[in-house]
Amino acid sequence: MYRSFKLLPAALLFFAAVPALAEQPVNIKVNNTSVMAEQPPIIENGRTLVPLRAIFESLGAAVEWDDPSKTVTASRSDTSISLTIGADTALVNGAEAALDAPAKIVNDSTLVPVRFIAESFGCYVGWQDSTKTVFIADGADMPCRDLTVHFLDVGQADSILIQLPNNENMLIDAGKNSSGEFVTGYISALGIDTLDYVVGTHPHEDHIGGLDDVIDCFNVEKLYMPTVQADTATYRDVLESVSASSLTITPAKAGTEIYNSNGIQIEIIAPVSAQYDDLNNYSAVIHMTFLDSDFLFMGDAEELVENELTADIDTDVLKVGHHGSDSSTSYSFLERATPEYAVISVGANNSYGHPSNIVIDRLQSFGATVFRTDIDGTIIISSDGNSITVPSARNTANETVYITKTGAMYHRENCGYLGSSKIPVSLSEARKKYLPCSRCDPPL
């Protein structure tokens, strides 16, 4: 016969493939509430099973146990799930579904595969291997899409649009004054009318120039800027738009948490000090994590700030500091950051010589794949929390590079080794007879 029983706190399972032994305790969060387990998880076929009671209780499901058939049935809203101990299939609303691992009894506790249970109830399930945490969510802020980061091609400036997995949107910087129309147009074209988080990293025109246009154009929920001010028309324009929109500026400083829920964490980790001689070093440095994917946005922070960072800065994707200037991205910084991908926001043929070849070489020596907005245009990188998708390699064969009558190398147009006698040729032709210049780093 069936009997109902009261559910007691217990734990769940995480769904990702893990080592054969649960050497490290598994953390379980259901709608950001930690759930403790009396029975340690076990691993079956690369899946981890844990006592079922906590997940059903946390998700508000009613449970019935049929002792003769060793079958547990959980019901929530219009979904009913039945699992029989030892069976490799389950019933969801009467339809048979395969299980990666069967339910089983260990020490009088019924263990079930949490991914199957939670997803059958329409919940989000995410696994963060770095912290051994499984996130289960069914609330309004549950992740429902990939994380997508747009590094906009705004020339010798910065602007980064982030579409968060929870359907919120974030903007870091807005380019120069002349970039405002492009930035607002790009965002609007994606159907976005609200920016939940906006960060003006520091009050230089090439970072906040278009910020007044953004504030005037969109519903901005929260604005972060460092406390340092600038006596410029650009900065005053931003303050006027802030005032007109009745926004309050939240100080951007180390330890400021922008968001932390369901495996998505965004934190400002610099500026660390209260005062700097250079405005660049007031840059809001932002570390963003989605499960096991990490992004680090350095603004224009220089080596001084890099050495002050106390937070864990190990990252998959690095927005290189100060447009690739050799004042940033030090060797010791890269030893800690170890990026797999690096993005440099920089203008073509800029007068500063950015990016520095020293920085390019340094990044490549750490194995980073380098993307540049002056070469690649707007760069879009996405993550499902476990793997990162980057732009495919560009077809550069028809790009124009330059040679000289007597030289043995090919160059970019603005290379200092070129004189007035530079000769344009296609990259495919240059590859046949010439080597790439080590100074200007032309496409290979």
C-alpha positions as CSV (number, residue, x, y, z in Angstrom):
1,M,0.0,0.0,0.0
2,Y,1.0,3.6,-0.4
3,R,1.7,5.9,2.5
4,S,2.7,9.5,2.7
5,F,5.7,10.6,4.8
6,K,7.1,13.9,6.0
7,L,10.3,14.9,4.3
8,L,13.4,15.6,6.3
9,P,16.5,17.7,5.3
10,A,19.0,15.8,3.3
11,A,21.0,16.1,0.1
12,L,20.9,15.8,-3.6
13,L,23.1,14.7,-6.3
14,F,25.2,16.5,-8.7
15,F,25.0,15.6,-12.4
16,A,28.3,16.2,-13.9
17,A,31.0,13.6,-14.5
18,V,33.3,13.5,-11.5
19,P,36.2,11.4,-10.1
20,A,35.3,7.9,-9.2
21,L,35.4,8.7,-5.4
22,A,33.7,11.7,-3.8
23,E,37.0,12.8,-2.1
24,Q,35.7,16.4,-1.6
25,P,32.3,17.1,0.0
26,V,29.6,18.0,-2.5
27,N,27.8,21.3,-1.9
28,I,24.2,21.5,-2.9
29,K,22.2,24.7,-3.4
30,V,18.5,24.8,-4.2
31,N,17.4,28.3,-5.1
32,N,20.6,29.5,-3.4
33,T,19.8,27.7,-0.1
34,S,22.4,25.2,1.0
35,V,21.2,21.6,1.6
36,M,23.1,19.3,4.0
37,A,23.3,15.6,3.6
38,E,23.6,12.9,6.2
39,Q,24.3,10.2,3.7
40,P,27.5,10.9,1.6
41,P,27.0,10.9,-2.2
42,I,27.9,7.8,-4.2
43,I,28.8,7.6,-7.8
44,E,27.1,5.4,-10.4
45,N,28.1,5.5,-14.1
46,G,29.7,8.9,-13.7
47,R,26.6,10.3,-12.0
48,T,26.3,11.1,-8.3
49,L,23.3,10.0,-6.3
50,V,22.2,11.4,-2.9
51,P,19.3,11.0,-0.6
52,L,16.1,12.1,-2.3
53,R,14.3,13.8,0.5
54,A,16.0,17.1,0.4
55,I,15.4,17.8,-3.2
56,F,11.7,16.9,-3.0
57,E,11.3,19.0,0.1
58,S,13.2,22.0,-1.3
59,L,11.1,21.9,-4.5
60,G,7.8,21.5,-2.7
61,A,7.0,18.0,-4.1
62,A,4.7,15.5,-2.4
63,V,6.1,12.0,-2.0
64,E,4.7,8.6,-1.6
65,W,6.5,5.3,-1.0
66,D,5.2,1.9,-2.0
67,D,7.2,-0.7,0.0
68,P,6.2,-3.9,-1.8
69,S,7.4,-2.6,-5.2
70,K,10.2,-0.4,-3.7
71,T,8.8,2.5,-5.7
72,V,8.9,6.2,-4.8
73,T,6.6,8.7,-6.5
74,A,7.0,12.4,-6.3
75,S,4.4,14.9,-7.5
76,R,4.7,18.7,-8.1
77,S,2.2,20.8,-10.0
78,D,1.3,18.8,-13.1
79,T,4.4,16.5,-13.0
80,S,4.6,13.1,-11.4
81,I,7.8,11.0,-11.3
82,S,8.1,7.4,-10.2
83,L,11.4,5.6,-9.6
84,T,11.8,1.9,-8.6
85,I,14.9,0.9,-6.7
86,G,17.3,-0.8,-9.1
87,A,15.4,0.1,-12.3
88,D,17.2,1.8,-15.1
89,T,14.1,3.6,-16.2
90,A,11.6,5.9,-14.5
91,L,8.1,7.2,-15.3
92,V,7.4,10.8,-15.9
93,N,3.7,11.5,-16.2
94,G,3.4,7.8,-17.2
95,A,6.0,8.0,-20.0
96,E,9.0,5.8,-19.6
97,A,12.4,7.6,-19.4
98,A,15.9,6.2,-19.3
99,L,18.1,6.7,-16.2
100,D,21.9,7.1,-16.3
101,A,22.0,5.5,-12.9
102,P,19.2,3.7,-11.0
103,A,17.8,4.8,-7.7
104,K,19.1,2.6,-4.8
105,I,19.0,2.3,-1.0
106,V,22.1,2.9,1.0
107,N,22.0,2.9,4.8
108,D,18.2,3.2,4.8
109,S,18.4,6.2,2.5
110,T,16.9,6.3,-0.9
111,L,19.4,7.8,-3.4
112,V,18.3,9.3,-6.7
113,P,19.9,11.0,-9.7
114,V,19.3,14.7,-9.0
115,R,19.7,15.9,-12.6
116,F,17.0,13.6,-13.8
117,I,14.6,14.6,-10.9
118,A,15.2,18.3,-11.1
119,E,15.0,18.6,-14.8
120,S,11.9,16.5,-14.9
121,F,10.4,19.2,-12.7
122,G,11.5,21.9,-15.1
123,C,14.3,23.1,-12.9
124,Y,17.8,24.4,-13.9
125,V,20.7,22.2,-12.9
126,G,24.3,23.4,-13.0
127,W,27.5,21.8,-11.8
128,Q,30.5,23.9,-10.7
129,D,33.5,21.5,-10.5
130,S,35.9,24.1,-8.9
131,T,33.8,24.2,-5.8
132,K,32.1,20.8,-6.1
133,T,28.7,22.5,-6.0
134,V,25.4,21.6,-7.7
135,F,23.0,24.5,-8.3
136,I,19.3,23.7,-8.7
137,A,16.9,26.6,-9.4
138,D,13.3,27.1,-10.4
139,G,13.0,30.8,-9.5
140,A,12.6,33.9,-11.6
141,D,16.4,34.4,-11.7
142,M,17.3,30.8,-12.7
143,P,19.8,30.6,-15.7
144,C,18.0,30.0,-18.9
145,R,20.5,30.9,-21.6
146,D,24.3,30.9,-22.3
147,L,26.5,33.7,-21.0
148,T,27.3,35.9,-24.0
149,V,30.0,38.6,-24.0
150,H,30.2,41.2,-26.8
151,F,33.5,43.1,-27.0
152,L,32.3,45.9,-29.2
153,D,34.6,47.4,-31.9
154,V,34.6,51.0,-30.8
155,G,38.1,51.8,-32.0
156,Q,40.7,53.0,-29.5
157,A,38.2,52.6,-26.6
158,D,36.3,50.0,-24.5
159,S,32.7,48.9,-24.5
160,I,31.5,45.4,-23.5
161,L,28.0,44.1,-23.5
162,I,27.2,41.1,-21.4
163,Q,24.0,39.0,-21.7
164,L,23.8,37.1,-18.5
165,P,22.3,33.6,-18.2
166,N,19.5,34.8,-15.9
167,N,18.1,37.1,-18.7
168,E,19.7,40.2,-17.3
169,N,22.1,42.5,-19.2
170,M,25.2,44.3,-18.2
171,L,27.4,47.0,-19.9
172,I,31.0,47.8,-19.0
173,D,32.0,51.2,-20.5
174,A,30.5,52.8,-23.6
175,G,33.4,53.9,-25.8
176,K,34.2,57.5,-26.8
177,N,31.7,60.4,-27.2
178,S,31.5,59.5,-30.9
179,S,30.7,55.9,-30.0
180,G,27.4,56.6,-28.2
181,E,25.1,56.1,-31.3
182,F,26.9,52.9,-32.3
183,V,26.8,51.4,-28.8
184,T,23.1,52.2,-28.2
185,G,22.2,51.0,-31.7
186,Y,24.0,47.7,-31.1
187,I,22.3,47.1,-27.8
188,S,18.8,48.0,-29.2
189,A,19.3,45.7,-32.2
190,L,19.4,42.8,-29.7
191,G,16.0,43.7,-28.4
192,I,17.4,45.0,-25.1
193,D,15.7,47.9,-23.4
194,T,16.9,47.5,-19.8
195,L,20.5,47.4,-18.6
196,D,20.5,45.8,-15.2
197,Y,24.1,46.7,-14.4
198,V,26.2,49.4,-16.0
199,V,29.9,50.1,-15.0
200,G,31.9,53.1,-16.0
201,T,35.3,51.7,-15.2
202,H,37.0,55.1,-14.9
203,P,36.4,58.7,-16.1
204,H,38.5,58.7,-19.3
205,E,36.6,59.8,-22.5
206,D,37.4,56.5,-24.3
207,H,35.5,54.6,-21.6
208,I,32.6,56.8,-20.5
209,G,32.2,59.0,-23.6
210,G,29.1,57.2,-24.8
211,L,27.8,56.6,-21.2
212,D,25.4,59.6,-21.2
213,D,23.8,58.3,-24.4
214,V,23.4,54.8,-22.8
215,I,21.8,56.3,-19.7
216,D,19.5,58.5,-21.8
217,C,18.5,55.6,-24.1
218,F,17.9,52.7,-21.7
219,N,16.4,51.9,-18.4
220,V,19.5,51.5,-16.2
221,E,18.8,49.7,-13.0
222,K,22.2,50.1,-11.3
223,L,25.3,52.2,-12.1
224,Y,28.8,51.6,-10.7
225,M,31.7,54.1,-11.0
226,P,34.8,54.7,-9.0
227,T,34.7,57.7,-6.6
228,V,37.4,59.6,-8.5
229,Q,36.1,62.5,-10.6
230,A,37.4,64.3,-13.7
231,D,37.1,68.0,-14.6
232,T,36.0,67.3,-18.2
233,A,32.9,68.0,-20.3
234,T,32.6,64.2,-20.9
235,Y,32.4,63.5,-17.2
236,R,29.9,66.3,-16.6
237,D,27.7,65.0,-19.4
238,V,27.5,61.6,-17.6
239,L,26.6,63.2,-14.3
240,E,23.9,65.3,-16.0
241,S,22.4,62.1,-17.5
242,V,22.7,60.4,-14.1
243,S,20.9,63.2,-12.4
244,A,18.1,63.4,-15.1
245,S,17.5,59.7,-14.7
246,S,17.4,59.8,-10.9
247,L,20.2,57.2,-10.7
248,T,22.4,56.7,-7.7
249,I,26.1,55.9,-8.4
250,T,27.3,52.9,-6.4
251,P,31.1,53.3,-5.7
252,A,33.1,50.8,-7.7
253,K,35.8,49.4,-5.4
254,A,37.3,46.1,-4.4
255,G,34.9,43.8,-2.6
256,T,31.7,45.1,-4.3
257,E,29.5,42.3,-5.3
258,I,27.3,43.0,-8.3
259,Y,25.5,39.6,-8.5
260,N,25.8,36.2,-6.9
261,S,23.1,33.6,-7.6
262,N,22.8,30.1,-9.0
263,G,26.5,29.7,-10.1
264,I,26.7,33.3,-11.5
265,Q,29.0,35.6,-9.6
266,I,30.1,39.1,-10.6
267,E,32.5,41.0,-8.3
268,I,34.5,44.2,-8.5
269,I,38.0,43.3,-7.3
270,A,39.7,46.7,-7.9
271,P,40.4,49.6,-7.3
272,V,42.0,48.3,-4.0
273,S,43.5,51.6,-2.8
274,A,41.7,54.9,-2.1
275,Q,44.1,57.0,-4.1
276,Y,46.3,56.7,-7.2
277,D,48.4,59.2,-9.3
278,D,47.0,57.9,-12.6
279,L,43.3,57.8,-13.4
280,N,43.8,54.4,-15.2
281,N,44.5,52.8,-11.9
282,Y,41.1,53.7,-10.5
283,S,39.6,51.3,-13.1
284,A,36.9,49.0,-11.9
285,V,38.4,45.5,-12.4
286,I,35.6,42.9,-12.7
287,H,35.8,39.2,-12.2
288,M,32.8,37.2,-13.5
289,T,32.1,33.5,-13.1
290,F,29.5,31.3,-14.6
291,L,29.9,27.8,-13.1
292,D,33.4,26.8,-14.4
293,S,33.9,29.7,-16.9
294,D,35.8,32.8,-15.7
295,F,36.1,36.2,-17.3
296,L,38.3,39.0,-16.1
297,F,37.8,42.6,-17.3
298,M,40.8,44.8,-16.5
299,G,39.7,48.2,-17.7
300,D,42.8,50.3,-18.0
301,A,44.4,49.0,-14.8
302,E,48.2,49.0,-14.9
303,E,50.9,46.8,-13.3
304,L,50.6,48.7,-10.0
305,V,47.0,47.5,-9.6
306,E,47.8,44.0,-11.0
307,N,50.2,43.7,-8.1
308,E,47.6,44.8,-5.6
309,L,45.0,42.2,-6.5
310,T,44.3,39.8,-3.7
311,A,41.4,38.0,-5.3
312,D,41.7,34.8,-7.3
313,I,42.2,36.0,-10.9
314,D,42.7,32.7,-12.7
315,T,40.6,33.1,-15.8
316,D,39.5,31.6,-19.1
317,V,39.0,34.9,-20.9
318,L,40.9,38.1,-20.2
319,K,40.0,41.5,-21.4
320,V,43.5,42.9,-21.6
321,G,44.2,46.0,-19.6
322,H,44.8,49.4,-21.2
323,H,44.3,48.4,-24.8
324,G,47.4,46.1,-24.8
325,S,49.8,48.8,-23.5
326,D,53.0,47.5,-21.9
327,S,52.1,49.4,-18.8
328,S,49.7,46.5,-18.1
329,T,49.6,42.7,-18.4
330,S,52.8,42.0,-16.6
331,Y,54.5,38.6,-16.5
332,S,53.7,38.1,-12.8
333,F,50.1,39.0,-13.5
334,L,49.8,36.4,-16.3
335,E,51.4,33.8,-14.1
336,R,48.3,34.2,-11.9
337,A,45.7,34.8,-14.5
338,T,46.8,32.1,-17.1
339,P,44.1,33.1,-19.7
340,E,43.1,30.7,-22.5
341,Y,41.8,33.6,-24.5
342,A,42.7,37.3,-24.5
343,V,40.8,40.2,-26.0
344,I,42.4,43.5,-26.8
345,S,40.1,46.4,-27.5
346,V,42.1,48.7,-29.7
347,G,41.9,51.1,-32.7
348,A,43.5,50.4,-36.0
349,N,46.7,52.5,-36.7
350,N,46.3,54.2,-33.3
351,S,49.0,56.8,-32.3
352,Y,49.9,55.0,-29.1
353,G,51.4,51.9,-30.8
354,H,48.8,49.7,-29.0
355,P,48.9,46.8,-28.6
356,S,52.5,46.5,-27.5
357,N,54.3,43.6,-29.2
358,I,55.8,42.8,-25.8
359,V,52.3,42.2,-24.5
360,I,51.3,40.1,-27.5
361,D,54.4,37.9,-27.2
362,R,53.8,37.6,-23.4
363,L,50.2,36.5,-23.9
364,Q,51.2,34.0,-26.5
365,S,54.0,32.7,-24.4
366,F,51.3,31.7,-21.8
367,G,49.4,29.9,-24.5
368,A,46.6,32.5,-24.9
369,T,44.8,32.9,-28.2
370,V,44.7,36.6,-28.8
371,F,41.7,38.5,-30.4
372,R,41.9,42.1,-31.4
373,T,39.0,44.4,-32.3
374,D,41.2,46.3,-34.8
375,I,41.6,43.0,-36.7
376,D,38.6,40.9,-35.7
377,G,36.0,43.6,-35.3
378,T,33.3,43.0,-32.6
379,I,34.2,39.8,-30.8
380,I,31.5,37.6,-29.3
381,I,32.5,34.9,-26.8
382,S,29.9,32.7,-25.1
383,S,29.8,30.0,-22.4
384,D,27.3,27.4,-21.2
385,G,29.2,27.4,-17.9
386,N,31.4,24.5,-18.8
387,S,32.8,25.2,-22.3
388,I,33.6,28.4,-24.0
389,T,32.8,29.2,-27.6
390,V,35.0,31.7,-29.4
391,P,34.9,33.1,-32.9
392,S,36.2,30.8,-35.6
393,A,39.5,31.7,-37.3
394,R,39.2,34.4,-39.8
395,N,39.9,33.8,-43.5
396,T,42.8,36.2,-43.8
397,A,44.2,34.9,-47.1
398,N,42.9,38.0,-49.0
399,E,44.0,40.5,-46.4
400,T,46.5,43.2,-47.5
401,V,49.9,43.2,-46.0
402,Y,53.0,45.1,-47.1
403,I,56.5,44.3,-48.2
404,T,59.6,46.3,-49.4
405,K,61.8,45.8,-52.4
406,T,64.7,44.5,-50.4
407,G,63.2,43.1,-47.2
408,A,62.5,39.5,-46.3
409,M,59.4,40.1,-44.1
410,Y,55.8,41.2,-44.6
411,H,54.2,43.8,-42.4
412,R,51.1,45.6,-41.2
413,E,50.5,49.0,-42.9
414,N,51.6,51.0,-39.9
415,C,54.7,49.0,-39.1
416,G,57.7,51.2,-38.2
417,Y,60.0,49.1,-40.3
418,L,58.2,50.2,-43.5
419,G,59.3,53.2,-45.5
420,S,57.6,55.1,-48.2
421,S,58.4,52.3,-50.6
422,K,56.0,49.9,-49.1
423,I,54.3,47.5,-51.5
424,P,50.8,46.1,-50.9
425,V,50.3,42.4,-51.5
426,S,47.8,39.8,-50.4
427,L,48.6,37.8,-47.4
428,S,48.4,34.5,-49.4
429,E,51.1,35.9,-51.8
430,A,53.3,37.2,-49.0
431,R,53.3,33.8,-47.2
432,K,55.0,32.2,-50.2
433,K,58.2,34.3,-50.0
434,Y,58.3,36.3,-46.8
435,L,58.3,35.8,-43.1
436,P,55.9,37.7,-40.7
437,C,57.5,40.7,-39.1
438,S,58.2,40.2,-35.4
439,R,57.5,43.8,-34.6
440,C,54.1,44.5,-36.0
441,D,52.8,40.9,-35.7
442,P,50.9,40.6,-39.0
443,P,48.4,37.8,-39.5
444,L,50.0,34.4,-40.1
